[in-house]
């Protein structure tokens, strides 16, 4: 039996397409200069953002529910646009710090202010982004080499494919320890601890 190998090149998701790249001082366009740093945990990313949040009463000391949407903070979303600017503050007058350039990549929302959401990526990079650039569809990034994709949430079930580190896929449901993920045309169950875009023990369908 042949097992499909889902890689970055097969999905045209090479590291140089990037998760996020810093914007230059001369232009608002991103110029990739290096690959992303090692992946940070969700808790670390949230802590980094909290430390850099602007001194605004509506932003500081965020409750567990977002003041604008009533949804939990932090929470995961995905990038709706093929390219999106992350700004230093919650308005278009603030400078662009990062440009995200991978549609459907997972992001974590850690703060809300009006129509703006402060987001961070897998590496802790981020900024303020207009809500129209984001989607509630859940996705995740593979964090381990050659992630097995099983027919059922059971390591003894049929192995449908393997996905390389850095590949992004859509999540349709998660249960403790497992998530149902679709990537490269293959749909199956993966180890929830081997992907970024879902909290430990999180469940949804």
C-alpha positions as protocol buffer text, in pm:
chain_id: "A"
residue {
  index: 1
  type: UNK
  ca { x: 0 y: 0 z: 0 }
}
residue {
  index: 2
  type: UNK
  ca { x: 137 y: 341 z: -94 }
}
residue {
  index: 3
  type: UNK
  ca { x: 116 y: 615 z: 167 }
}
residue {
  index: 4
  type: UNK
  ca { x: 89 y: 969 z: 35 }
}
residue {
  index: 5
  type: UNK
  ca { x: 347 y: 1216 z: 157 }
}
residue {
  index: 6
  type: UNK
  ca { x: 210 y: 1567 z: 187 }
}
residue {
  index: 7
  type: UNK
  ca { x: 491 y: 1819 z: 170 }
}
residue {
  index: 8
  type: UNK
  ca { x: 548 y: 2187 z: 146 }
}
residue {
  index: 9
  type: UNK
  ca { x: 639 y: 2174 z: -221 }
}
residue {
  index: 10
  type: UNK
  ca { x: 341 y: 1961 z: -316 }
}
residue {
  index: 11
  type: UNK
  ca { x: 111 y: 2216 z: -158 }
}
residue {
  index: 12
  type: UNK
  ca { x: 315 y: 2515 z: -274 }
}
residue {
  index: 13
  type: UNK
  ca { x: 367 y: 2620 z: 84 }
}
residue {
  index: 14
  type: UNK
  ca { x: 742 y: 2663 z: 101 }
}
residue {
  index: 15
  type: UNK
  ca { x: 897 y: 2833 z: 404 }
}
residue {
  index: 16
  type: UNK
  ca { x: 994 y: 3130 z: 185 }
}
residue {
  index: 17
  type: UNK
  ca { x: 626 y: 3209 z: 136 }
}
residue {
  index: 18
  type: UNK
  ca { x: 651 y: 3274 z: 504 }
}
residue {
  index: 19
  type: UNK
  ca { x: 428 y: 3301 z: 800 }
}
residue {
  index: 20
  type: UNK
  ca { x: 509 y: 3666 z: 858 }
}
residue {
  index: 21
  type: UNK
  ca { x: 785 y: 3901 z: 752 }
}
residue {
  index: 22
  type: UNK
  ca { x: 881 y: 4236 z: 902 }
}
residue {
  index: 23
  type: UNK
  ca { x: 780 y: 4540 z: 698 }
}
residue {
  index: 24
  type: UNK
  ca { x: 1063 y: 4771 z: 591 }
}
residue {
  index: 25
  type: UNK
  ca { x: 1085 y: 5132 z: 701 }
}
residue {
  index: 26
  type: UNK
  ca { x: 1072 y: 5252 z: 339 }
}
residue {
  index: 27
  type: UNK
  ca { x: 768 y: 5062 z: 218 }
}
residue {
  index: 28
  type: UNK
  ca { x: 462 y: 4878 z: 341 }
}
residue {
  index: 29
  type: UNK
  ca { x: 544 y: 4574 z: 124 }
}
residue {
  index: 30
  type: UNK
  ca { x: 712 y: 4277 z: 289 }
}
residue {
  index: 31
  type: UNK
  ca { x: 1056 y: 4158 z: 179 }
}
residue {
  index: 32
  type: UNK
  ca { x: 1137 y: 3807 z: 306 }
}
residue {
  index: 33
  type: UNK
  ca { x: 1481 y: 3811 z: 465 }
}
residue {
  index: 34
  type: UNK
  ca { x: 1502 y: 3487 z: 663 }
}
residue {
  index: 35
  type: UNK
  ca { x: 1296 y: 3188 z: 761 }
}
residue {
  index: 36
  type: UNK
  ca { x: 1079 y: 3210 z: 1074 }
}
residue {
  index: 37
  type: UNK
  ca { x: 1227 y: 3141 z: 1418 }
}
residue {
  index: 38
  type: UNK
  ca { x: 1155 y: 2824 z: 1612 }
}
residue {
  index: 39
  type: UNK
  ca { x: 789 y: 2778 z: 1703 }
}
residue {
  index: 40
  type: UNK
  ca { x: 673 y: 2936 z: 2031 }
}
residue {
  index: 41
  type: UNK
  ca { x: 398 y: 2791 z: 2244 }
}
residue {
  index: 42
  type: UNK
  ca { x: 57 y: 2954 z: 2252 }
}
residue {
  index: 43
  type: UNK
  ca { x: 112 y: 3068 z: 2609 }
}
residue {
  index: 44
  type: UNK
  ca { x: 443 y: 3228 z: 2521 }
}
residue {
  index: 45
  type: UNK
  ca { x: 291 y: 3407 z: 2223 }
}
residue {
  index: 46
  type: UNK
  ca { x: 13 y: 3549 z: 2436 }
}
residue {
  index: 47
  type: UNK
  ca { x: 261 y: 3665 z: 2699 }
}
residue {
  index: 48
  type: UNK
  ca { x: 473 y: 3843 z: 2437 }
}
residue {
  index: 49
  type: UNK
  ca { x: 170 y: 4029 z: 2304 }
}
residue {
  index: 50
  type: UNK
  ca { x: 47 y: 4122 z: 2650 }
}
residue {
  index: 51
  type: UNK
  ca { x: 384 y: 4277 z: 2726 }
}
residue {
  index: 52
  type: UNK
  ca { x: 373 y: 4483 z: 2405 }
}
residue {
  index: 53
  type: UNK
  ca { x: 6 y: 4587 z: 2415 }
}
residue {
  index: 54
  type: UNK
  ca { x: -59 y: 4962 z: 2386 }
}
residue {
  index: 55
  type: UNK
  ca { x: -141 y: 5152 z: 2704 }
}
residue {
  index: 56
  type: UNK
  ca { x: -514 y: 5176 z: 2644 }
}
residue {
  index: 57
  type: UNK
  ca { x: -777 y: 5099 z: 2910 }
}
residue {
  index: 58
  type: UNK
  ca { x: -977 y: 4905 z: 2651 }
}
residue {
  index: 59
  type: UNK
  ca { x: -679 y: 4684 z: 2574 }
}
residue {
  index: 60
  type: UNK
  ca { x: -498 y: 4636 z: 2902 }
}
residue {
  index: 61
  type: UNK
  ca { x: -613 y: 4369 z: 3146 }
}
residue {
  index: 62
  type: UNK
  ca { x: -826 y: 4190 z: 2893 }
}
residue {
  index: 63
  type: UNK
  ca { x: -1105 y: 3977 z: 3042 }
}
residue {
  index: 64
  type: UNK
  ca { x: -1151 y: 3617 z: 2939 }
}
residue {
  index: 65
  type: UNK
  ca { x: -1419 y: 3734 z: 2693 }
}
residue {
  index: 66
  type: UNK
  ca { x: -1343 y: 3988 z: 2421 }
}
residue {
  index: 67
  type: UNK
  ca { x: -1503 y: 4328 z: 2491 }
}
residue {
  index: 68
  type: UNK
  ca { x: -1613 y: 4365 z: 2127 }
}
residue {
  index: 69
  type: UNK
  ca { x: -1732 y: 4015 z: 2035 }
}
residue {
  index: 70
  type: UNK
  ca { x: -1790 y: 3837 z: 2363 }
}
residue {
  index: 71
  type: UNK
  ca { x: -1581 y: 3547 z: 2229 }
}
residue {
  index: 72
  type: UNK
  ca { x: -1307 y: 3389 z: 2444 }
}
residue {
  index: 73
  type: UNK
  ca { x: -958 y: 3541 z: 2460 }
}
residue {
  index: 74
  type: UNK
  ca { x: -724 y: 3410 z: 2352 }
}
residue {
  index: 75
  type: UNK
  ca { x: -879 y: 3213 z: 2064 }
}
residue {
  index: 76
  type: UNK
  ca { x: -772 y: 3075 z: 1727 }
}
residue {
  index: 77
  type: UNK
  ca { x: -881 y: 3208 z: 1389 }
}
residue {
  index: 78
  type: UNK
  ca { x: -737 y: 3183 z: 1039 }
}
residue {
  index: 79
  type: UNK
  ca { x: -617 y: 3433 z: 781 }
}
residue {
  index: 80
  type: UNK
  ca { x: -888 y: 3502 z: 523 }
}
residue {
  index: 81
  type: UNK
  ca { x: -668 y: 3708 z: 291 }
}
residue {
  index: 82
  type: UNK
  ca { x: -368 y: 3599 z: 88 }
}
residue {
  index: 83
  type: UNK
  ca { x: -173 y: 3893 z: 232 }
}
residue {
  index: 84
  type: UNK
  ca { x: -252 y: 4100 z: 539 }
}
residue {
  index: 85
  type: UNK
  ca { x: -82 y: 4377 z: 733 }
}
residue {
  index: 86
  type: UNK
  ca { x: -27 y: 4356 z: 1108 }
}
residue {
  index: 87
  type: UNK
  ca { x: 3 y: 4707 z: 1255 }
}
residue {
  index: 88
  type: UNK
  ca { x: 155 y: 4848 z: 1572 }
}
residue {
  index: 89
  type: UNK
  ca { x: -181 y: 4984 z: 1689 }
}
residue {
  index: 90
  type: UNK
  ca { x: -553 y: 4937 z: 1615 }
}
residue {
  index: 91
  type: UNK
  ca { x: -591 y: 5177 z: 1322 }
}
residue {
  index: 92
  type: UNK
  ca { x: -463 y: 5224 z: 966 }
}
residue {
  index: 93
  type: UNK
  ca { x: -261 y: 5523 z: 1082 }
}
residue {
  index: 94
  type: UNK
  ca { x: -25 y: 5296 z: 1276 }
}
residue {
  index: 95
  type: UNK
  ca { x: 287 y: 5164 z: 1105 }
}
residue {
  index: 96
  type: UNK
  ca { x: 298 y: 4812 z: 962 }
}
residue {
  index: 97
  type: UNK
  ca { x: 523 y: 4582 z: 1163 }
}
residue {
  index: 98
  type: UNK
  ca { x: 452 y: 4253 z: 984 }
}
residue {
  index: 99
  type: UNK
  ca { x: 297 y: 4126 z: 664 }
}
residue {
  index: 100
  type: UNK
  ca { x: 135 y: 3782 z: 677 }
}
residue {
  index: 101
  type: UNK
  ca { x: 148 y: 3608 z: 342 }
}
residue {
  index: 102
  type: UNK
  ca { x: -16 y: 3267 z: 371 }
}
residue {
  index: 103
  type: UNK
  ca { x: -391 y: 3233 z: 324 }
}
residue {
  index: 104
  type: UNK
  ca { x: -563 y: 3007 z: 582 }
}
residue {
  index: 105
  type: UNK
  ca { x: -271 y: 3013 z: 825 }
}
residue {
  index: 106
  type: UNK
  ca { x: -379 y: 2987 z: 1191 }
}
residue {
  index: 107
  type: UNK
  ca { x: -350 y: 3292 z: 1415 }
}
residue {
  index: 108
  type: UNK
  ca { x: -429 y: 3355 z: 1779 }
}
residue {
  index: 109
  type: UNK
  ca { x: -645 y: 3654 z: 1876 }
}
residue {
  index: 110
  type: UNK
  ca { x: -525 y: 3793 z: 2208 }
}
residue {
  index: 111
  type: UNK
  ca { x: -698 y: 4135 z: 2223 }
}
residue {
  index: 112
  type: UNK
  ca { x: -983 y: 4332 z: 2066 }
}
residue {
  index: 113
  type: UNK
  ca { x: -1043 y: 4701 z: 2008 }
}
residue {
  index: 114
  type: UNK
  ca { x: -1328 y: 4821 z: 1784 }
}
residue {
  index: 115
  type: UNK
  ca { x: -1297 y: 4651 z: 1444 }
}
residue {
  index: 116
  type: UNK
  ca { x: -938 y: 4550 z: 1518 }
}
residue {
  index: 117
  type: UNK
  ca { x: -794 y: 4229 z: 1657 }
}
residue {
  index: 118
  type: UNK
  ca { x: -445 y: 4180 z: 1796 }
}
residue {
  index: 119
  type: UNK
  ca { x: -308 y: 3853 z: 1662 }
}
residue {
  index: 120
  type: UNK
  ca { x: 7 y: 3646 z: 1695 }
}
residue {
  index: 121
  type: UNK
  ca { x: 133 y: 3359 z: 1485 }
}
residue {
  index: 122
  type: UNK
  ca { x: 308 y: 3033 z: 1568 }
}
residue {
  index: 123
  type: UNK
  ca { x: 634 y: 3221 z: 1636 }
}
residue {
  index: 124
  type: UNK
  ca { x: 485 y: 3500 z: 1846 }
}
residue {
  index: 125
  type: UNK
  ca { x: 503 y: 3761 z: 1567 }
}
residue {
  index: 126
  type: UNK
  ca { x: 198 y: 3976 z: 1509 }
}
residue {
  index: 127
  type: UNK
  ca { x: 14 y: 4301 z: 1558 }
}
residue {
  index: 128
  type: UNK
  ca { x: -325 y: 4463 z: 1508 }
}
residue {
  index: 129
  type: UNK
  ca { x: -528 y: 4345 z: 1210 }
}
residue {
  index: 130
  type: UNK
  ca { x: -871 y: 4451 z: 1079 }
}
residue {
  index: 131
  type: UNK
  ca { x: -1131 y: 4186 z: 1158 }
}
residue {
  index: 132
  type: UNK
  ca { x: -1235 y: 4158 z: 791 }
}
residue {
  index: 133
  type: UNK
  ca { x: -900 y: 3992 z: 715 }
}
residue {
  index: 134
  type: UNK
  ca { x: -974 y: 3707 z: 957 }
}
residue {
  index: 135
  type: UNK
  ca { x: -1199 y: 3402 z: 945 }
}
residue {
  index: 136
  type: UNK
  ca { x: -1352 y: 3187 z: 1215 }
}
residue {
  index: 137
  type: UNK
  ca { x: -1257 y: 2875 z: 1017 }
}
residue {
  index: 138
  type: UNK
  ca { x: -1010 y: 2667 z: 1215 }
}
residue {
  index: 139
  type: UNK
  ca { x: -678 y: 2561 z: 1067 }
}
residue {
  index: 140
  type: UNK
  ca { x: -350 y: 2432 z: 1206 }
}
residue {
  index: 141
  type: UNK
  ca { x: 20 y: 2404 z: 1116 }
}
residue {
  index: 142
  type: UNK
  ca { x: 206 y: 2074 z: 1141 }
}
residue {
  index: 143
  type: UNK
  ca { x: 488 y: 2107 z: 1397 }
}
residue {
  index: 144
  type: UNK
  ca { x: 660 y: 1769 z: 1364 }
}
residue {
  index: 145
  type: UNK
  ca { x: 833 y: 1589 z: 1076 }
}
residue {
  index: 146
  type: UNK
  ca { x: 611 y: 1346 z: 885 }
}
residue {
  index: 147
  type: UNK
  ca { x: 287 y: 1369 z: 1085 }
}
residue {
  index: 148
  type: UNK
  ca { x: 76 y: 1053 z: 1038 }
}
residue {
  index: 149
  type: UNK
  ca { x: -284 y: 1103 z: 921 }
}
residue {
  index: 150
  type: UNK
  ca { x: -503 y: 813 z: 1034 }
}
residue {
  index: 151
  type: UNK
  ca { x: -844 y: 692 z: 919 }
}
residue {
  index: 152
  type: UNK
  ca { x: -968 y: 699 z: 1280 }
}
residue {
  index: 153
  type: UNK
  ca { x: -845 y: 856 z: 1605 }
}
residue {
  index: 154
  type: UNK
  ca { x: -645 y: 542 z: 1675 }
}
residue {
  index: 155
  type: UNK
  ca { x: -279 y: 473 z: 1595 }
}
residue {
  index: 156
  type: UNK
  ca { x: -371 y: 116 z: 1497 }
}
residue {
  index: 157
  type: UNK
  ca { x: -613 y: 236 z: 1226 }
}
residue {
  index: 158
  type: UNK
  ca { x: -525 y: 274 z: 856 }
}
residue {
  index: 159
  type: UNK
  ca { x: -252 y: 528 z: 780 }
}
residue {
  index: 160
  type: UNK
  ca { x: -386 y: 749 z: 501 }
}
residue {
  index: 161
  type: UNK
  ca { x: -99 y: 992 z: 452 }
}
residue {
  index: 162
  type: UNK
  ca { x: 183 y: 1180 z: 622 }
}
residue {
  index: 163
  type: UNK
  ca { x: 228 y: 1557 z: 630 }
}
residue {
  index: 164
  type: UNK
  ca { x: 560 y: 1739 z: 648 }
}
residue {
  index: 165
  type: UNK
  ca { x: 643 y: 2000 z: 909 }
}
residue {
  index: 166
  type: UNK
  ca { x: 508 y: 2345 z: 818 }
}
residue {
  index: 167
  type: UNK
  ca { x: 211 y: 2225 z: 614 }
}
residue {
  index: 168
  type: UNK
  ca { x: -122 y: 2395 z: 692 }
}
residue {
  index: 169
  type: UNK
  ca { x: -453 y: 2209 z: 698 }
}
residue {
  index: 170
  type: UNK
  ca { x: -819 y: 2269 z: 785 }
}
residue {
  index: 171
  type: UNK
  ca { x: -964 y: 2142 z: 1113 }
}
residue {
  index: 172
  type: UNK
  ca { x: -1324 y: 2022 z: 1123 }
}
residue {
  index: 173
  type: UNK
  ca { x: -1334 y: 1882 z: 1475 }
}
residue {
  index: 174
  type: UNK
  ca { x: -1114 y: 1804 z: 1773 }
}
residue {
  index: 175
  type: UNK
  ca { x: -1144 y: 1575 z: 2073 }
}
residue {
  index: 176
  type: UNK
  ca { x: -891 y: 1528 z: 2354 }
}
residue {
  index: 177
  type: UNK
  ca { x: -568 y: 1420 z: 2190 }
}
residue {
  index: 178
  type: UNK
  ca { x: -697 y: 1410 z: 1832 }
}
residue {
  index: 179
  type: UNK
  ca { x: -810 y: 1646 z: 1555 }
}
residue {
  index: 180
  type: UNK
  ca { x: -977 y: 1572 z: 1223 }
}
residue {
  index: 181
  type: UNK
  ca { x: -763 y: 1754 z: 966 }
}
residue {
  index: 182
  type: UNK
  ca { x: -778 y: 1792 z: 588 }
}
residue {
  index: 183
  type: UNK
  ca { x: -455 y: 1867 z: 404 }
}
residue {
  index: 184
  type: UNK
  ca { x: -351 y: 1816 z: 44 }
}
residue {
  index: 185
  type: UNK
  ca { x: -679 y: 1643 z: -40 }
}
residue {
  index: 186
  type: UNK
  ca { x: -640 y: 1389 z: 241 }
}
residue {
  index: 187
  type: UNK
  ca { x: -869 y: 1389 z: 545 }
}
residue {
  index: 188
  type: UNK
  ca { x: -799 y: 1203 z: 865 }
}
residue {
  index: 189
  type: UNK
  ca { x: -713 y: 1214 z: 1233 }
}
residue {
  index: 190
  type: UNK
  ca { x: -387 y: 1358 z: 1363 }
}
residue {
  index: 191
  type: UNK
  ca { x: -219 y: 1393 z: 1701 }
}
residue {
  index: 192
  type: UNK
  ca { x: -350 y: 1721 z: 1847 }
}
residue {
  index: 193
  type: UNK
  ca { x: -19 y: 1774 z: 2028 }
}
residue {
  index: 194
  type: UNK
  ca { x: 170 y: 1775 z: 1697 }
}
residue {
  index: 195
  type: UNK
  ca { x: -6 y: 2079 z: 1546 }
}
residue {
  index: 196
  type: UNK
  ca { x: -29 y: 2451 z: 1627 }
}
residue {
  index: 197
  type: UNK
  ca { x: -377 y: 2600 z: 1617 }
}
residue {
  index: 198
  type: UNK
  ca { x: -559 y: 2415 z: 1894 }
}
residue {
  index: 199
  type: UNK
  ca { x: -531 y: 2432 z: 2272 }
}
residue {
  index: 200
  type: UNK
  ca { x: -436 y: 2123 z: 2476 }
}
residue {
  index: 201
  type: UNK
  ca { x: -750 y: 1923 z: 2549 }
}
residue {
  index: 202
  type: UNK
  ca { x: -969 y: 2152 z: 2335 }
}
residue {
  index: 203
  type: UNK
  ca { x: -1280 y: 1999 z: 2179 }
}
residue {
  index: 204
  type: UNK
  ca { x: -1509 y: 2131 z: 1904 }
}
residue {
  index: 205
  type: UNK
  ca { x: -1708 y: 2007 z: 1604 }
}
